[in-house]
Amino acid sequence: MKVYSGIRRLIVAAVLLAGTTVQATAVQDGGSMFERIKAFVAPADTVEADRVSLDKMSQKEYEQYLLTAPVDTTRRDSVTTGFSVKVLARAKGDRVLLRWAPDEFAPWYLANKHGYNILRMDKDGKIDTLQKALKPYTLEQLKTRFEPDDSLAGAAAQMLYGKGSELNEAIGIDGAEGIMQVYEEQQTRFAYAMLLAEVRPDLAEAMAMMYVDKTAVKGAEYTYVITTNIPEKELNMSYQPVIVKNVKEKPLPYEPVITDSMGVDGRSIRLFWSRTPQFSTYDIERQGENGEWIKLNERRFMTLFTQEDESTVQNIFEDIDLEPGTYSYRICGYDTFGEKSEYSAVHTAQLHDVIPPTAPVIVQFNVERPDENTIMADVIWEKNIIEPDFLGYNVYYYNAQVDSVWVKLNEQLLDPEMQSFRCEVSFLGTGHVTVVALDTANNSSAAMPQELFIADFTPPAAPTGLQYVMSPTGSVMIKWNKNPEPDVAGYHLYYANDSTHTFLQKSGKMTRTTVIFDTLQVTNVTQRYMYYRVKAYDYSGNESAFSPILTVKRKNYDPPRPCRIDSVWQDTKKVYMTWFPSSEDDVEKFYVYRRVHGEEYNTLINVLTKDSVKNGRLLVVDSPEPNSNKRYYYHIETMNETGVTSEPSYETSFLFKGETVLPLTLRMGAAYRNDDELVHIAWDIEGITRDMLDKGLYICLYRRWNDDDIFRFVRSVNISETNAIDAHMEPGDKAEYRIRVRSREGHLSPYSNVVEVTVPKSEEVE
């Protein structure tokens, strides 16, 4: 009984009856079961005597009315067009719970007006009417049963009896759009009613969407049908029976996939799990220190969602005000009947400490020069709050003019009780210093940086050992040896197009490493070389002399020129081609491709190296399969040392027949026989191989008759035959015969010898 809102924005219940696992067996067709319960459904064409008058019938009168009414099975079939009432049943052993709901607002509204009928049939066919024209509580009944401060009961009263928008008024204001607005409003109202019925079983009963059959016998099997008294002229309804055996059912299992994350405040855990169609609300429990489980939600937890996000919505629950540590959670769901599922598997979440200690404050610096080459500095700070998890301090230095890297000055973490640190700064130069407080969870907070002034005028030595590696795309990695001075802050790369030109700085950013990358254009360039030098800088801004020059050779990434055909020839076994190769000196390989006429793709048949070029020619030899019908096309692509290939060369082609003569020896003889008055022809063939037979051989018989000028084809004979008969010779006729063997590919053997036969005239025979 899943309910959707109108066109765009209805908030719907997380779980309604449709989509819930039915624990009773539903009847799905109109077969024998419908025959057994044919009296269950009130017919659609009942005189309108009105179904409200059914309330006045006695039990016996009502059962007789149902039993004698004509049956319209099409109205009960679950696939009947129109609206339906969907039903679930839950066996408890001592009772049976029934839950139902129509498809949407219209049948729900009319069913509330005309009432529901609840009928039960046992295995012996006995029919009991458990309820006739069951309707929701009146407004007065709701007020009597529920407390005034029961907000959900008040919401149920509003859904049942609240006044909605008037259609005519909505149309008058918004035109046709007003119809959709009223429709969405009604669907929203219906959806909230379904949601309330799932959250509260007592409200489900009050709204005529749940019934408890307390007369059901333990272990007995029953068939239930819930119908409405809505006249067919108002709405076409269909009904679906459910079968249930009254044996107490176990709670539904619940196996959600639970994930977690830390809240933004660092003191909460968020639990995530997917919406499950069986359940609309949940309980979330956390295990306490003594092992007891504590429910975290005061009311049943529920995530609302829109129609648009139905397939992806997740339940999200946040457990707040937590201390860092490990926490265990479990979840259970409440189904359509308002009953709890089994608890999920325990999910363990870790809340890490992300709150840093309070930051220290730098008070002052003291700089001393104990000798000509040594500079010492004292960094002094304060920290008023010492947290229980506070570990100690690190002191960092940063030179904004050199780079953006903070350098740690202390080798080991400073003790929490310390509030000053003495270090050597001889090679640092003027820069900024900060003090960082660190806790056991590796959280940190830094003091406001303060400038430390140091004077240094000694430059570092020039870098050495420059070398490079260049990629096919033009990316150049340049590296050099690290300078020995401890105060070297970084390096700058310089370049020039000629070694005699002024070298320009490559970029404004200094690198602290001894590796730097550059990108060179590698196509359509005439300048094959680039020149580089490096300078080192210390923390006081002193710069070294230039390093020796590094010469970088650009590889040729322009495509080489394609090969040109020189000459072609063939014999019975191979084809031969010579090509003029590209004249560039960096050519590495030649890719030879072949294609059969009519095919779309080329086949790579050979890869030749530059060593294959002899006397300015590239020789290509191929042994293709003989083919008398289709030409072979060849072309070459040239590749240089950088992997760039040329355009394909122009194609050259062959019609390669291979060995066209079948090397066979054929001998034959022929004679006229008086006994059957026929010419008998026989032959013998030598040299046939299995390979020839696989290519398909057959014998062609030729005859030159009387004074004919040429031999004419008579017929073909299977290669396995060794003789034939000519039945078309008349007395006095003269004929010459010969044969040859032919393959399916058109290859021919030499002709056999010619034999002559003369048919005697009749008087000669006598």
Residue pairs with C-beta under 8 A, 6 or more apart in sequence:
1 16
1 17
1 18
1 20
1 86
1 100
1 101
1 102
1 103
1 194
1 336
2 12
2 16
2 17
2 18
2 19
2 277
3 12
3 13
3 16
3 101
3 103
3 104
3 187
3 190
3 191
3 194
4 10
4 12
4 104
4 187
4 191
4 307
5 11
5 12
5 184
5 187
5 188
5 191
5 306
5 307
6 180
6 183
6 184
6 185
6 186
6 187
6 188
7 180
7 183
7 184
8 184
8 307
9 184
9 306
9 307
10 184
10 187
10 188
10 191
10 306
10 307
11 188
11 191
11 192
11 304
11 305
11 306
12 191
12 194
12 195
12 305
12 306
12 307
12 310
13 191
13 194
13 195
13 198
13 280
14 195
14 275
14 279
14 280
14 281
14 302
14 303
14 304
14 305
15 198
15 276
15 277
15 278
15 279
15 280
15 335
15 336
16 101
16 194
16 198
16 280
16 336
17 86
17 87
17 88
17 99
17 100
17 101
17 336
18 86
19 277
19 278
20 88
20 277
20 278
20 335
20 336
21 252
21 277
21 278
22 88
22 89
22 242
23 88
23 89
23 90
23 91
23 244
23 249
24 88
24 89
24 90
24 91
24 224
24 242
24 243
24 244
25 242
25 243
25 244
26 78
26 87
26 240
26 241
26 242
26 243
27 33
27 34
27 223
27 240
27 241
27 242
27 243
28 78
29 77
30 73
30 74
30 76
30 77
33 223
33 241
34 73
34 76
36 121
36 125
36 223
37 121
37 127
37 223
37 225
37 241
38 71
38 73
39 63
39 66
39 67
39 69
39 71
39 127
40 66
40 76
40 119
40 121
40 127
40 223
40 225
40 227
40 239
40 241
41 71
41 72
41 75
41 76
41 225
41 227
41 239
42 51
42 66
42 69
42 117
42 227
42 229
43 69
43 70
43 71
43 72
43 75
44 72
44 75
44 232
44 236
44 237
45 70
45 72
45 232
46 69
46 231
48 231
48 233
50 231
51 114
51 115
51 133
51 229
51 230
51 231
52 114
52 115
52 133
52 229
54 62
54 65
54 115
54 117
54 132
54 133
54 229
55 115
55 132
55 133
57 65
57 132
59 129
62 129
62 132
63 127
63 129
66 119
66 127
66 129
67 127
74 80
75 236
75 237
75 238
75 239
76 225
76 238
76 239
76 240
76 241
77 238
78 84
78 238
78 240
80 236
80 238
81 236
82 235
82 236
82 237
82 238
83 102
83 103
83 104
83 106
83 107
83 235
83 236
83 237
83 238
84 102
84 103
84 237
84 238
84 239
84 240
85 100
85 101
85 102
85 107
85 111
85 116
85 226
85 227
85 228
85 237
85 238
85 239
85 240
86 100
86 101
86 102
86 103
86 240
87 98
87 99
87 100
87 224
87 225
87 226
87 240
87 241
87 242
88 98
88 99
88 100
88 242
88 336
88 337
89 96
89 97
89 98
89 99
89 224
89 242
89 243
89 244
90 96
90 97
90 98
90 99
90 244
90 249
90 337
90 339
91 216
91 244
91 245
91 246
91 247
91 248
91 249
92 246
92 248
92 249
93 218
93 246
93 247
93 248
94 214
94 216
94 218
94 248
95 212
95 213
95 214
95 216
95 246
96 212
96 213
96 216
96 222
96 224
96 244
96 246
97 210
97 211
97 212
97 213
97 337
98 118
98 210
98 211
98 212
98 213
98 224
98 226
99 197
99 204
99 209
99 210
99 336
99 337
100 116
100 209
100 210
100 226
101 108
101 194
101 197
101 209
102 108
102 111
102 228
102 237
104 187
104 190
105 186
105 187
105 189
105 190
106 186
106 235
107 228
107 230
107 235
107 237
108 190
108 193
109 186
109 190
110 228
110 230
110 234
110 235
111 208
111 228
111 229
111 230
112 135
112 136
112 160
112 207
112 208
113 135
114 133
114 228
114 229
114 230
114 231
115 132
115 133
115 134
115 135
115 208
115 228
115 229
116 131
116 133
116 134
116 135
116 208
116 226
116 227
116 228
116 229
117 129
117 131
117 132
117 133
117 134
117 226
117 227
117 228
117 229
118 129
118 130
118 131
118 134
118 211
118 224
118 225
118 226
119 127
119 128
119 129
119 130
119 224
119 225
119 226
119 227
120 127
120 128
120 129
120 130
120 213
120 216
120 222
120 223
120 224
121 127
121 128
121 222
121 223
121 225
122 220
122 221
122 222
122 223
123 220
123 221
128 215
130 211
130 213
130 215
131 211
133 229
134 208
134 211
135 208
136 160
136 206
136 207
136 208
137 145
137 206
137 207
139 157
139 160
139 161
141 206
142 153
142 156
142 157
142 160
142 206
143 157
145 153
145 206
146 153
146 154
146 206
147 153
152 196
152 199
152 200
152 203
153 200
153 203
153 206
155 192
155 196
156 193
156 196
156 200
156 203
156 206
156 207
159 189
159 190
159 192
159 193
159 196
159 207
160 193
160 207
162 189
164 182
164 185
164 186
164 189
165 181
165 182
165 185
167 178
167 179
167 182
169 178
170 178
170 179
170 181
170 182
171 178
171 179
172 178
174 181
193 207
193 209
194 209
195 280
195 302
196 203
196 204
196 207
197 203
197 204
197 207
197 209
197 210
198 204
198 280
198 281
198 334
198 335
198 336
198 338
199 280
199 281
199 300
199 302
199 334
199 338
200 338
201 210
201 337
201 338
204 210
204 338
205 211
205 212
210 337
213 222
213 224
216 222
216 246
217 246
218 246
218 247
219 245
219 246
219 247
220 245
220 246
221 243
221 244
221 245
221 246
222 243
222 244
222 246
223 241
223 242
223 243
224 241
224 242
224 243
224 244
225 239
225 240
225 241
226 239
227 237
227 239
228 237
230 237
250 342
251 339
251 340
251 341
251 342
252 278
252 279
252 333
252 335
252 339
252 341
252 342
253 341
253 342
254 276
254 279
254 331
254 332
254 333
254 341
254 342
254 343
254 344
255 344
255 345
256 273
256 274
256 276
256 331
256 344
257 273
257 274
258 271
258 272
258 273
258 329
258 331
258 344
258 347
259 271
259 272
259 273
260 269
260 270
260 271
260 272
260 347
260 349
261 269
261 270
261 272
262 268
262 269
262 270
262 351
262 352
262 354
263 269
263 270
263 318
263 320
265 320
266 353
266 354
266 355
267 320
267 321
267 322
267 323
267 351
267 355
268 318
268 319
268 320
268 321
268 322
268 351
269 318
269 319
269 322
269 327
269 349
269 351
270 316
270 317
270 318
270 319
271 284
271 315
271 316
271 317
271 318
271 319
271 329
271 331
271 347
271 349
272 314
272 315
272 316
273 314
273 315
273 331
274 314
274 315
275 303
275 305
275 313
275 314
275 315
276 333
278 333
278 335
278 336
278 341
279 333
279 334
279 335
279 341
280 302
280 333
280 334
280 335
280 336
281 300
281 301
281 302
281 333
281 334
282 297
282 300
282 301
282 302
282 315
282 317
282 331
282 332
282 333
282 334
283 295
283 297
283 300
283 301
283 331
283 332
283 334
283 340
284 295
284 296
284 297
284 301
284 317
284 319
284 329
284 330
284 331
285 293
285 294
285 295
285 296
285 329
285 330
285 331
285 332
285 343
286 293
286 294
286 296
286 319
286 327
286 328
286 329
287 293
287 294
287 327
287 328
287 329
287 330
287 346
288 294
293 330
296 317
296 319
297 317
300 334
301 315
301 317
303 313
303 314
303 315
303 316
305 313
319 327
319 329
322 351
323 351
324 351
324 352
324 353
324 441
325 350
325 351
326 348
326 349
326 350
326 351
327 348
327 349
327 350
327 351
328 346
328 347
328 348
328 349
329 346
329 347
329 348
329 349
330 343
330 344
330 345
330 346
330 347
331 343
331 344
331 347
332 340
332 341
332 342
332 343
332 344
333 340
333 341
334 340
334 341
335 341
352 441
353 389
353 439
353 440
353 441
353 443
354 441
354 443
355 443
356 437
356 439
356 443
356 444
356 445
357 385
357 387
357 389
357 390
357 437
357 438
357 439
357 443
357 444
357 445
358 383
358 384
358 385
358 387
358 437
358 445
359 383
359 437
359 445
359 446
359 447
359 448
360 381
360 382
360 383
360 393
360 435
360 437
360 447
361 381
361 382
361 383
361 447
361 448
362 379
362 380
362 381
362 433
362 434
362 435
362 447
362 448
362 449
362 450
363 380
363 381
363 382
364 380
365 377
365 378
365 379
365 380
365 433
365 450
365 452
366 377
366 378
366 380
367 375
367 376
367 377
367 378
367 425
367 452
367 453
367 454
368 375
368 376
368 377
368 378
369 375
369 376
370 376
373 426
374 424
374 426
375 424
375 425
375 426
375 454
375 456
376 422
376 423
376 424
376 425
377 422
377 423
377 424
377 425
377 452
377 454
378 420
378 421
378 422
379 395
379 420
379 421
379 422
379 423
379 433
379 435
379 452
380 419
380 420
381 393
381 419
381 420
381 435
381 447
382 419
383 419
383 437
386 416
387 439
389 439
389 440
389 441
390 416
390 437
390 438
390 439
391 413
391 416
391 438
391 439
391 440
392 413
392 414
392 415
392 416
392 418
392 437
392 438
393 410
393 413
393 414
393 416
393 418
393 421
393 435
393 436
393 437
393 438
394 408
394 410
394 413
394 414
394 435
394 436
394 438
395 408
395 409
395 410
395 414
395 421
395 423
395 433
395 434
395 435
395 436
396 406
396 407
396 408
396 409
396 433
396 434
396 435
396 436
396 446
397 406
397 407
397 409
397 425
397 428
397 431
397 432
397 433
397 452
398 404
398 405
398 406
398 407
398 431
398 432
398 433
398 434
398 449
399 428
399 429
399 430
399 431
399 432
399 489
399 539
400 431
400 432
401 541
402 429
402 431
402 489
402 490
402 510
402 537
402 539
402 541
403 489
403 490
403 509
403 510
403 511
403 512
405 512
406 434
409 421
409 423
409 425
409 433
410 421
410 423
413 438
414 421
421 435
425 452
425 454
426 456
426 487
427 456
427 485
427 486
427 487
427 488
427 538
427 539
428 452
428 454
428 456
428 487
428 539
428 540
429 454
429 456
429 487
429 489
429 538
429 539
429 540
429 541
430 451
430 452
430 453
430 454
430 455
430 539
430 540
431 451
431 452
431 454
431 539
432 449
432 450
432 451
432 452
433 449
433 450
433 451
433 452
434 446
434 447
434 448
434 449
434 450
435 446
435 447
436 444
436 445
436 446
436 447
437 444
437 445
437 446
438 444
454 539
454 540
455 540
456 487
456 538
456 539
456 540
456 542
457 540
457 542
458 538
458 542
459 538
459 542
459 543
459 544
459 545
460 483
460 485
460 487
460 488
460 536
460 537
460 538
460 542
460 543
460 544
461 483
461 484
461 485
461 536
461 544
461 545
462 535
462 536
462 544
462 545
462 546
462 547
463 480
463 481
463 483
463 491
463 514
463 534
463 535
463 536
463 544
463 547
464 480
464 481
464 547
464 548
465 480
465 481
466 478
466 479
466 480
466 532
466 533
466 534
466 547
466 548
466 550
467 478
467 479
467 480
467 550
468 476
468 477
468 478
468 479
468 532
468 550
468 552
469 476
469 477
470 476
470 477
470 520
470 552
470 554
470 555
471 477
472 522
472 555
472 557
472 642
472 643
473 519
473 522
474 519
474 520
474 521
474 522
474 554
474 557
475 517
475 518
475 519
476 517
476 518
476 519
476 520
476 530
476 552
477 515
477 516
477 517
478 493
478 515
478 516
478 517
478 518
478 532
478 534
478 550
478 552
479 514
479 515
479 516
480 491
480 514
480 534
480 547
481 514
482 488
482 514
483 536
483 544
485 536
485 538
487 538
487 539
487 540
488 536
488 537
488 538
489 510
489 512
489 537
489 538
489 539
490 510
490 511
490 512
490 536
490 537
491 510
491 511
491 512
491 514
491 516
491 534
491 535
491 536
491 537
492 505
492 506
492 510
492 511
492 534
492 535
492 537
492 543
493 505
493 506
493 507
493 511
493 516
493 518
493 532
493 533
493 534
494 503
494 504
494 505
494 506
494 532
494 533
494 534
494 535
494 546
495 503
495 504
495 506
495 518
495 530
495 531
495 532
495 533
496 502
496 503
496 504
496 530
496 531
497 527
497 530
497 531
498 531
499 531
499 549
499 551
501 531
503 531
503 533
503 546
506 516
506 518
510 537
518 532
520 530
520 552
520 554
522 554
522 555
522 556
522 557
522 642
523 557
523 558
524 558
525 554
527 554
528 553
528 554
529 551
529 552
529 553
529 554
530 551
530 552
530 554
531 549
531 550
531 551
531 552
532 549
532 550
532 552
533 546
533 547
533 548
533 549
533 550
534 546
534 547
535 543
535 544
535 545
535 546
535 547
536 543
536 544
537 543
537 544
555 586
555 641
555 642
556 584
556 586
556 640
556 641
556 642
556 644
557 642
557 644
558 644
559 640
559 644
559 645
559 646
559 647
560 582
560 584
560 586
560 587
560 638
560 639
560 640
560 644
560 645
560 646
561 582
561 583
561 584
561 638
561 646
562 582
562 636
562 637
562 638
562 646
562 647
562 648
562 649
562 650
563 579
563 580
563 581
563 582
563 590
563 618
563 636
563 638
563 646
563 649
564 579
564 580
564 649
564 650
565 577
565 578
565 579
565 580
565 649
565 650
565 652
566 577
566 578
566 579
566 580
566 617
567 577
567 578
568 575
568 576
568 577
568 578
568 652
568 654
569 575
569 576
570 576
570 654
570 656
572 658
572 659
572 660
573 623
573 658
573 659
574 621
574 622
574 623
575 621
575 622
575 623
575 624
575 632
575 654
575 656
576 619
576 620
576 621
577 619
577 620
577 621
577 622
577 634
577 652
578 617
578 618
578 619
578 620
579 617
579 618
579 620
579 636
579 649
580 616
580 617
580 618
581 587
581 590
581 610
581 613
581 616
581 617
581 618
581 638
582 638
582 646
584 640
586 640
586 641
586 642
587 610
587 638
587 639
587 640
587 641
588 609
588 610
588 639
588 640
588 641
589 607
589 608
589 609
589 610
589 638
589 639
590 607
590 608
590 609
590 610
590 612
590 618
590 636
590 637
590 638
590 639
591 604
591 606
591 607
591 636
591 637
591 638
591 639
591 645
592 604
592 605
592 606
592 607
592 608
592 620
592 622
592 634
592 636
593 602
593 603
593 604
593 605
593 634
593 635
593 636
593 637
593 648
594 602
594 603
594 605
594 622
594 624
594 632
594 633
594 634
595 601
595 602
595 603
595 632
595 633
595 634
595 651
596 627
596 630
596 631
596 632
596 633
597 630
597 631
597 632
597 633
597 653
598 630
602 635
605 622
606 620
606 622
608 618
608 620
612 618
612 619
618 636
620 634
620 636
622 632
622 634
624 632
624 654
624 656
625 658
626 656
626 657
626 658
626 659
626 745
627 655
627 656
627 657
627 745
628 655
628 657
628 660
628 745
628 746
628 747
630 655
631 653
631 654
631 655
632 653
632 654
632 655
632 656
633 651
633 652
633 653
634 651
634 652
634 653
634 654
635 648
635 649
635 650
635 651
635 652
636 648
636 649
637 645
637 646
637 647
637 648
637 649
638 645
638 646
638 649
639 645
639 646
659 747
660 746
660 747
660 748
661 747
661 748
661 749
661 750
662 687
662 692
662 697
662 741
662 743
662 747
662 748
662 749
663 687
663 749
664 685
664 686
664 687
664 688
664 741
664 749
664 750
665 685
665 686
665 687
666 683
666 684
666 685
666 686
666 739
666 740
666 741
666 749
666 750
666 751
666 752
666 753
667 683
667 684
667 752
667 753
668 681
668 682
668 683
668 684
668 737
668 738
668 739
668 752
668 753
668 755
669 681
669 682
669 683
669 755
670 679
670 680
670 681
670 682
670 737
670 755
670 756
670 757
671 679
671 680
671 757
672 678
672 679
672 680
672 729
672 757
672 758
672 759
672 760
673 679
673 680
674 760
674 765
678 725
678 726
678 727
678 729
679 725
679 726
679 727
679 729
679 735
679 757
679 759
680 723
680 725
681 701
681 723
681 724
681 725
681 726
681 737
681 755
682 722
682 723
683 699
683 722
683 723
683 739
683 752
684 722
685 699
685 741
688 697
688 719
688 741
692 743
693 719
695 743
695 744
695 745
695 747
696 743
696 744
696 745
697 719
697 741
697 742
697 743
698 716
698 717
698 718
698 719
698 741
698 742
699 716
699 717
699 718
699 719
699 721
699 739
699 740
699 741
699 742
700 713
700 716
700 717
700 739
700 740
700 741
700 742
701 713
701 714
701 715
701 716
701 717
701 724
701 737
701 739
702 711
702 712
702 713
702 714
702 737
702 738
702 739
702 740
702 751
703 711
703 712
703 714
703 726
703 735
703 736
703 737
704 710
704 711
704 712
704 735
704 736
705 712
705 733
705 734
705 735
706 733
706 734
706 735
711 736
711 738
714 726
715 724
716 742
717 724
717 739
719 741
726 735
726 737
729 735
729 757
729 759
730 759
731 759
731 760
731 761
731 762
731 765
732 758
732 759
732 760
732 761
733 758
733 759
734 756
734 757
734 758
734 759
735 756
735 757
736 754
736 755
736 756
736 757
737 754
737 755
737 756
737 757
738 751
738 752
738 753
738 754
738 755
739 751
739 752
740 748
740 749
740 750
740 751
740 752
741 748
741 749
742 748
742 749
